[in-house]
Amino acid sequence: MATYVLLTTLTSEGRQTLHKNPDRIVEVNKEIEQFGCKVLTQYALLGAHDFLTIIEAPDNETAAHLAVDLGSRGSVIPITLPAMHIDDFIKKLKGPKQMGHG
């Protein structure tokens, strides 16, 4: 499974929902799991985004579908970013295919 960063910003409707029912966060995470993804960790944020959720999904299409479905509810505006483990990235940088150095 691939790893994704899901940044979400609450809409006015989402803030009202969360204020009335804080456990809604846990309920949504369960729905994400039923969607075929796995919530690895989650943080509430201060700033431009309200939540940072690290998920695993089978592929880009599933992660994109999840973002569309979450956004279609009108309670959050999601941004989905594919993520890679830093060790994998370093390994790729050390690989044989290189451009721009000579």
C-alpha positions in Angstrom: 0.0 0.0 0.0 1.2 3.5 -0.8 1.3 6.3 1.8 -0.5 9.6 1.4 -0.7 12.9 3.4 -4.3 14.1 3.7 -4.5 17.8 4.7 -8.1 18.9 5.4 -9.6 22.2 6.1 -13.0 22.4 7.8 -15.7 24.3 6.1 -18.2 26.4 8.1 -20.6 23.4 8.0 -17.7 21.1 9.1 -16.9 23.3 12.1 -20.5 23.3 13.2 -20.7 19.5 12.9 -17.5 19.0 14.8 -18.5 21.4 17.5 -21.8 19.5 18.0 -20.2 16.0 17.7 -16.4 15.9 18.3 -16.5 12.1 17.9 -17.3 12.6 14.3 -13.6 12.6 13.7 -13.4 8.9 14.8 -16.5 8.1 12.8 -14.9 9.5 9.6 -11.7 7.6 10.2 -13.8 4.4 10.4 -15.4 5.3 7.1 -11.9 5.8 5.6 -11.0 2.3 6.8 -14.2 0.8 5.2 -13.2 2.6 2.0 -10.1 0.3 1.8 -7.6 2.8 3.2 -5.8 2.7 6.6 -5.4 5.7 8.9 -1.9 5.5 10.2 -1.9 8.7 12.3 -3.7 12.0 12.6 -3.1 15.4 14.1 -5.2 18.5 14.7 -3.3 21.5 13.3 -3.2 25.3 13.9 -2.9 27.3 10.7 -4.1 27.0 7.2 -5.3 23.4 7.6 -7.2 21.8 10.4 -6.1 18.2 10.2 -3.1 16.2 8.9 -3.9 12.5 8.4 -1.4 10.0 7.2 -3.1 7.2 5.3 -2.3 4.1 3.3 -4.2 3.4 0.2 -3.9 0.7 -2.5 -3.2 3.2 -5.3 -3.4 6.8 -6.5 -6.9 6.3 -7.8 -8.3 5.1 -4.5 -6.6 8.0 -2.7 -8.1 10.5 -5.2 -11.5 8.8 -5.0 -11.4 9.1 -1.2 -10.6 12.8 -1.4 -13.4 13.4 -3.8 -15.9 11.6 -1.6 -14.7 13.4 1.5 -14.9 16.8 -0.2 -18.3 16.1 -1.7 -19.8 16.0 1.8 -19.3 19.8 2.1 -17.7 19.6 5.5 -14.0 19.5 4.5 -11.7 20.7 1.7 -9.1 18.0 1.3 -5.6 18.1 -0.3 -4.0 14.7 -0.9 -0.3 14.3 -1.4 1.5 11.1 -2.2 4.4 10.5 0.3 7.5 8.3 0.2 9.6 7.0 3.0 12.9 9.0 3.1 15.0 5.9 2.9 13.4 4.9 -0.4 14.0 8.4 -1.7 17.6 8.4 -0.7 18.1 5.0 -2.4 16.5 6.3 -5.6 18.9 9.4 -5.5 21.9 7.1 -5.2 20.7 4.9 -8.2 22.3 4.6 -11.6 20.0 7.0 -13.4 21.2 10.5 -12.9 20.8 13.8 -14.8 22.5 17.2 -14.3 25.9 16.2 -13.0 29.0 15.5 -14.9 
